Amino acid sequence: MGEPRTLGLVGLALRAGCLALGEQAVLERIRRGGAHLVLLATDAGPNTRKRTVDKCRSHGVPWAAWVDRYTLGKAVGRETVVVAAVTEQGFAENLLTQLRQHHGGDRFESETPSVRIRQTTEYVEQGNYNHLKTPRGVGQQPHERDGPGDD
């Protein structure tokens, strides 16, 4: 269950006009650079979760998933909310502080490219190459729409 103070801060952000609700609105805010923190319901669908998390990672926006869609919706006066973006830096910092204190330490940090590079380097140093993906197009047969090949 979400900490009442943390959920109250989410509701306050909505009343202050600093919260974007819904997947399309959130993805647009992330693209334009207007999102400072993304709140994702723990029971979000896999496609919504992947799109949102991938967009957050590529733009360096921190995200948090700590309550379900009904609890997040109740915090903002709706039945359900799956994804929301905090659009004001002060609210985002306060929410991150609350989340760190009451809901799991630093697991809500954003995953910046430098973190992913460091993790990839650690895998290589350990000799574990299984996590690396094959680059697109390598080992694939040409498609008929690709045009004439060098066959």
Backbone as JSON, one array per atom type, in Angstrom:
{
  "sequence": "MGEPRTLGLVGLALRAGCLALGEQAVLERIRRGGAHLVLLATDAGPNTRKRTVDKCRSHGVPWAAWVDRYTLGKAVGRETVVVAAVTEQGFAENLLTQLRQHHGGDRFESETPSVRIRQTTEYVEQGNYNHLKTPRGVGQQPHERDGPGDD",
  "N": [[0.85, -1.18, 0.0], [0.46, 2.27, -0.68], [2.25, 4.93, 0.84], [0.42, 7.27, 2.72], [1.18, 10.0, 2.78], [2.87, 10.26, 0.58], [1.12, 9.6, -1.53], [-0.68, 11.68, -1.14], [0.89, 13.82, -1.92], [1.07, 13.33, -4.63], [-1.61, 13.8, -5.37], [-1.73, 16.51, -4.7], [0.05, 17.54, -6.59], [-1.45, 17.15, -8.9], [-3.62, 18.9, -8.43], [-2.23, 21.27, -8.5], [-1.69, 21.48, -11.12], [0.48, 20.16, -12.19], [0.76, 17.61, -13.18], [0.64, 15.15, -15.59], [-1.65, 12.96, -17.09], [-2.19, 9.67, -18.31], [-1.11, 7.52, -20.98], [-0.38, 8.52, -23.61], [-0.2, 11.32, -23.21], [1.82, 11.39, -21.29], [4.02, 10.2, -22.64], [4.39, 12.12, -24.63], [5.09, 14.36, -23.06], [7.53, 13.44, -22.03], [9.04, 13.24, -24.4], [9.16, 15.97, -25.16], [10.6, 16.99, -23.1], [9.4, 17.8, -20.76], [8.8, 16.23, -18.59], [9.59, 15.32, -15.31], [9.51, 13.26, -13.56], [8.21, 10.02, -13.78], [5.34, 8.23, -12.97], [4.38, 4.98, -12.63], [1.95, 2.46, -12.72], [2.03, -0.54, -10.81], [0.7, -2.68, -11.88], [0.58, -2.23, -14.59], [0.13, -2.84, -18.07], [2.2, -5.04, -20.1], [3.06, -3.93, -22.57], [2.55, -1.16, -22.3], [4.17, -0.65, -20.08], [6.73, -1.28, -21.13], [6.98, 0.58, -23.29], [6.84, 3.02, -21.88], [8.91, 2.85, -19.92], [11.15, 2.43, -21.58], [11.15, 4.86, -23.0], [11.56, 6.65, -20.89], [14.12, 5.83, -20.04], [15.65, 6.4, -22.34], [15.5, 9.16, -22.42], [16.47, 9.93, -19.99], [14.78, 10.22, -17.75], [13.65, 9.85, -14.47], [11.76, 7.1, -13.11], [9.04, 5.55, -11.34], [7.5, 2.75, -9.82], [5.25, 1.82, -7.62], [2.71, 1.47, -6.53], [-0.57, 0.06, -7.26], [-2.85, 0.46, -10.1], [-5.35, 1.28, -9.15], [-4.9, 2.42, -6.63], [-3.18, 4.52, -7.33], [-4.94, 5.9, -8.99], [-6.93, 6.62, -7.14], [-5.52, 8.46, -5.64], [-5.5, 10.68, -7.28], [-8.12, 11.22, -7.67], [-9.56, 9.68, -9.51], [-10.89, 6.71, -11.08], [-9.04, 4.76, -12.07], [-5.53, 5.02, -12.74], [-2.91, 4.53, -14.86], [-0.45, 5.48, -15.77], [1.47, 8.37, -15.08], [2.88, 11.66, -15.28], [5.07, 13.79, -13.59], [5.35, 17.18, -13.9], [6.76, 19.29, -12.86], [9.71, 20.35, -11.37], [10.19, 20.65, -8.55], [8.06, 19.24, -7.27], [8.64, 16.72, -8.3], [11.18, 16.16, -7.15], [10.49, 16.15, -4.41], [8.67, 13.99, -4.37], [10.38, 11.88, -5.16], [12.12, 11.88, -2.98], [10.33, 11.13, -0.93], [9.61, 8.58, -1.88], [12.06, 7.24, -1.79], [12.57, 7.27, 0.97], [10.4, 5.88, 2.1], [9.7, 3.68, 0.52], [11.65, 1.83, -0.45], [14.39, 2.68, -0.73], [17.01, 3.43, -2.99], [15.99, 2.39, -5.33], [14.53, 3.74, -7.16], [15.98, 5.34, -8.78], [16.88, 6.94, -11.86], [17.76, 5.22, -14.84], [20.48, 5.91, -16.34], [22.34, 6.3, -19.44], [25.08, 5.97, -18.78], [25.03, 4.3, -16.58], [23.99, 1.96, -17.68], [26.03, 1.36, -19.5], [28.15, 0.88, -17.77], [27.18, -1.39, -16.46], [27.06, -3.18, -18.62], [29.78, -3.34, -19.22], [30.67, -4.6, -16.89], [29.46, -7.12, -17.23], [30.87, -8.05, -19.47], [33.47, -8.13, -18.45], [33.13, -10.23, -16.68], [32.88, -12.27, -18.41], [30.4, -12.97, -19.44], [28.57, -13.11, -22.11], [26.06, -13.54, -22.98], [23.95, -11.8, -22.47], [24.12, -9.77, -24.28], [22.67, -8.33, -27.14], [22.09, -9.34, -30.51], [23.14, -7.26, -33.14], [20.83, -5.37, -35.12], [19.81, -6.77, -38.17], [22.01, -8.39, -38.57], [22.85, -11.59, -39.56], [20.36, -12.04, -40.63], [18.02, -12.96, -43.16], [17.7, -11.42, -46.38], [14.92, -9.31, -47.14], [12.14, -9.33, -49.43], [11.35, -6.74, -50.05], [13.63, -5.31, -49.75], [14.97, -4.95, -52.05], [17.09, -5.65, -54.94], [19.67, -7.91, -54.15], [23.13, -8.63, -53.3], [23.49, -11.12, -54.32]],
  "CA": [[0.0, 0.0, 0.0], [1.25, 3.49, -0.76], [2.31, 5.83, 1.99], [-0.58, 8.32, 2.52], [1.8, 11.29, 2.5], [3.35, 10.22, -0.81], [-0.06, 9.69, -2.39], [-1.2, 13.04, -0.99], [1.75, 14.69, -2.73], [0.65, 13.1, -6.02], [-2.86, 14.54, -5.52], [-1.4, 17.94, -4.67], [0.65, 17.87, -7.89], [-2.56, 17.26, -9.86], [-4.37, 20.14, -8.18], [-1.37, 22.39, -8.89], [-1.52, 21.46, -12.58], [1.83, 19.67, -12.46], [0.69, 16.18, -13.4], [0.03, 14.72, -16.85], [-2.2, 11.62, -16.91], [-2.43, 8.89, -19.52], [0.11, 7.12, -21.68], [-0.01, 9.42, -24.71], [0.22, 12.61, -22.64], [3.1, 11.2, -20.61], [5.07, 10.0, -23.65], [4.62, 13.41, -25.26], [5.85, 15.19, -22.1], [8.9, 12.93, -21.98], [9.69, 13.64, -25.65], [9.39, 17.42, -25.17], [11.46, 17.36, -21.98], [8.61, 18.4, -19.7], [8.55, 15.28, -17.5], [10.7, 15.22, -14.36], [9.34, 11.97, -12.9], [7.07, 9.27, -14.3], [4.76, 7.28, -12.03], [3.82, 3.87, -13.39], [1.27, 1.5, -11.86], [2.7, -1.84, -10.78], [-0.05, -3.63, -12.69], [0.48, -1.74, -15.96], [0.33, -3.89, -19.08], [3.6, -5.16, -20.53], [3.39, -2.99, -23.66], [2.59, 0.18, -21.71], [5.35, -0.59, -19.24], [7.92, -1.24, -21.97], [7.06, 1.86, -23.99], [7.09, 4.09, -20.93], [10.24, 2.69, -19.33], [12.14, 2.67, -22.63], [11.19, 6.3, -23.28], [12.2, 7.27, -19.72], [15.56, 5.53, -20.07], [16.31, 7.08, -23.45], [15.53, 10.59, -22.16], [17.03, 10.17, -18.67], [13.74, 10.63, -16.81], [13.42, 8.81, -13.46], [10.4, 6.56, -13.05], [8.79, 4.76, -10.14], [6.31, 1.91, -9.8], [5.15, 1.34, -6.24], [1.32, 1.16, -6.19], [-1.35, -0.4, -8.4], [-3.59, 1.49, -10.84], [-6.48, 1.77, -8.36], [-4.36, 3.3, -5.59], [-2.71, 5.73, -8.0], [-6.14, 6.61, -9.43], [-7.57, 7.2, -5.96], [-4.73, 9.62, -5.22], [-5.81, 11.83, -8.13], [-9.57, 11.38, -7.79], [-10.1, 8.93, -10.64], [-11.03, 5.29, -10.77], [-7.73, 4.15, -12.29], [-4.49, 5.74, -13.48], [-1.82, 3.58, -15.11], [0.81, 6.2, -15.91], [1.37, 9.82, -14.87], [4.17, 12.35, -15.3], [5.18, 15.01, -12.8], [5.93, 18.14, -14.84], [7.41, 20.37, -12.12], [10.9, 19.81, -10.73], [10.07, 20.6, -7.09], [7.21, 18.11, -6.92], [9.36, 15.48, -8.63], [12.2, 15.94, -6.13], [9.82, 15.77, -3.17], [8.15, 12.63, -4.52], [11.51, 10.95, -5.14], [12.57, 11.8, -1.59], [9.36, 10.31, -0.21], [9.71, 7.21, -2.34], [13.3, 6.67, -1.26], [12.47, 7.1, 2.42], [9.33, 4.99, 2.55], [9.35, 2.6, -0.39], [12.68, 0.99, -1.06], [15.73, 3.22, -0.95], [17.4, 4.05, -4.24], [15.58, 1.64, -6.51], [13.77, 4.62, -8.05], [16.89, 6.17, -9.56], [16.77, 6.76, -13.3], [18.84, 4.43, -15.41], [21.1, 6.73, -17.37], [23.2, 5.49, -20.3], [26.34, 5.63, -18.14], [24.78, 3.15, -15.72], [23.87, 0.78, -18.53], [27.35, 1.06, -20.04], [28.93, 0.29, -16.68], [26.68, -2.74, -16.25], [27.49, -3.98, -19.76], [31.2, -3.58, -19.03], [30.81, -5.61, -15.85], [29.13, -8.41, -17.81], [31.96, -8.45, -20.35], [34.59, -8.49, -17.59], [32.83, -11.53, -16.09], [32.83, -13.27, -19.48], [29.02, -13.32, -19.75], [28.19, -12.39, -23.32], [24.71, -13.95, -23.36], [22.98, -10.72, -22.33], [24.26, -8.83, -25.39], [21.77, -8.65, -28.25], [22.67, -9.3, -31.84], [22.74, -6.04, -33.83], [19.75, -5.53, -36.11], [20.22, -7.06, -39.53], [23.09, -9.36, -38.61], [22.37, -12.95, -39.59], [19.0, -12.12, -41.13], [17.87, -13.11, -44.6], [17.13, -10.2, -46.97], [13.5, -9.31, -47.39], [11.85, -9.01, -50.82], [11.23, -5.29, -50.21], [14.95, -4.7, -49.65], [15.49, -4.74, -53.4], [18.03, -6.68, -55.39], [20.82, -8.08, -53.26], [24.42, -8.92, -53.91], [23.53, -12.59, -54.41]],
  "C": [[0.88, 1.23, 0.0], [1.18, 4.3, 0.52], [1.32, 6.97, 1.75], [0.03, 9.68, 2.18], [2.3, 11.36, 1.06], [2.19, 10.34, -1.78], [-0.71, 11.06, -2.31], [-0.42, 14.04, -1.82], [1.42, 14.54, -4.21], [-0.65, 13.87, -6.3], [-2.64, 16.04, -5.54], [-0.8, 18.39, -6.0], [-0.44, 18.0, -8.96], [-3.31, 18.56, -9.67], [-3.56, 21.37, -8.55], [-1.15, 22.45, -10.4], [-0.17, 20.96, -13.01], [1.86, 18.18, -12.71], [-0.02, 15.92, -14.72], [-0.41, 13.27, -16.68], [-2.44, 10.95, -18.25], [-1.16, 8.67, -20.31], [0.53, 8.1, -22.77], [0.49, 10.77, -24.19], [1.58, 12.49, -21.98], [4.23, 11.03, -21.62], [5.4, 11.31, -24.36], [5.42, 14.34, -24.35], [7.3, 14.74, -22.02], [9.65, 13.38, -23.22], [10.05, 15.13, -25.66], [10.29, 17.88, -24.02], [10.7, 17.96, -20.81], [8.32, 17.47, -18.53], [9.79, 15.18, -16.62], [10.65, 13.92, -13.57], [8.11, 11.31, -13.48], [6.64, 8.25, -13.25], [4.02, 6.23, -12.84], [3.16, 2.9, -12.41], [1.97, 0.15, -11.94], [1.99, -2.87, -11.63], [-0.3, -3.11, -14.11], [0.74, -2.9, -16.92], [1.76, -3.91, -19.57], [3.97, -4.18, -21.64], [3.5, -1.55, -23.14], [3.86, 0.35, -20.88], [6.62, -0.46, -20.09], [8.07, 0.1, -22.68], [7.47, 2.98, -23.04], [8.5, 4.01, -20.36], [11.33, 2.94, -20.36], [12.29, 4.15, -22.93], [11.86, 7.04, -22.12], [13.71, 7.05, -19.75], [16.27, 6.32, -21.17], [16.4, 8.59, -23.23], [16.05, 10.94, -20.77], [16.03, 10.66, -17.63], [13.57, 9.52, -15.76], [11.97, 8.36, -13.47], [10.27, 5.69, -11.81], [7.5, 3.98, -10.31], [6.21, 1.33, -8.4], [3.73, 1.04, -5.79], [0.59, 0.69, -7.44], [-2.18, 0.74, -8.99], [-4.75, 2.07, -10.03], [-6.03, 2.73, -7.27], [-3.87, 4.61, -6.19], [-3.9, 6.56, -8.49], [-6.85, 7.3, -8.27], [-6.84, 8.45, -5.49], [-5.05, 10.88, -6.03], [-7.3, 11.99, -8.39], [-10.18, 10.72, -9.0], [-10.22, 7.47, -10.25], [-9.7, 4.57, -10.92], [-6.82, 5.12, -13.03], [-3.33, 4.76, -13.63], [-0.49, 4.3, -15.18], [0.56, 7.71, -15.78], [2.77, 10.4, -14.89], [4.09, 13.61, -14.46], [5.95, 16.01, -13.66], [6.61, 19.32, -14.16], [8.52, 19.76, -11.27], [10.76, 19.67, -9.21], [9.21, 19.44, -6.61], [7.93, 16.79, -7.18], [10.41, 15.16, -7.58], [11.58, 15.51, -4.81], [9.26, 14.35, -3.24], [9.28, 11.61, -4.49], [12.06, 10.79, -3.72], [11.64, 10.93, -0.77], [9.46, 8.84, -0.59], [10.96, 6.52, -1.81], [13.19, 6.38, 0.22], [11.51, 6.0, 2.81], [9.11, 3.74, 1.7], [10.52, 1.95, -1.08], [13.98, 1.66, -1.43], [15.94, 3.83, -2.31], [16.94, 3.3, -5.48], [14.82, 2.5, -7.51], [14.67, 5.55, -8.85], [16.66, 5.92, -11.05], [17.96, 5.94, -13.78], [19.41, 5.21, -16.58], [21.98, 5.84, -18.24], [24.52, 5.11, -19.63], [26.19, 4.43, -17.22], [24.7, 1.89, -16.57], [25.22, 0.4, -19.14], [28.2, 0.37, -18.98], [28.48, -1.15, -16.45], [27.11, -3.66, -17.39], [28.97, -4.32, -19.64], [31.44, -4.64, -17.97], [30.49, -7.0, -16.39], [30.29, -8.93, -18.67], [33.17, -8.88, -19.52], [34.39, -9.86, -16.95], [32.78, -12.64, -17.14], [31.43, -13.71, -19.84], [28.57, -12.49, -20.94], [26.76, -12.71, -23.74], [23.7, -12.82, -23.28], [23.03, -9.75, -23.5], [23.36, -9.27, -26.54], [22.54, -8.56, -29.56], [22.22, -8.02, -32.52], [21.71, -6.33, -34.91], [20.35, -5.78, -37.49], [21.32, -8.1, -39.64], [22.49, -10.76, -38.59], [20.95, -13.1, -40.08], [19.01, -12.26, -42.65], [17.29, -11.81, -45.17], [15.65, -10.38, -47.24], [13.25, -8.89, -48.83], [11.73, -7.51, -51.06], [12.58, -4.59, -50.13], [15.56, -4.41, -51.01], [16.49, -5.83, -53.77], [19.25, -6.71, -54.47], [22.09, -8.34, -54.03], [24.6, -10.42, -54.09], [24.38, -13.04, -55.53]]
}
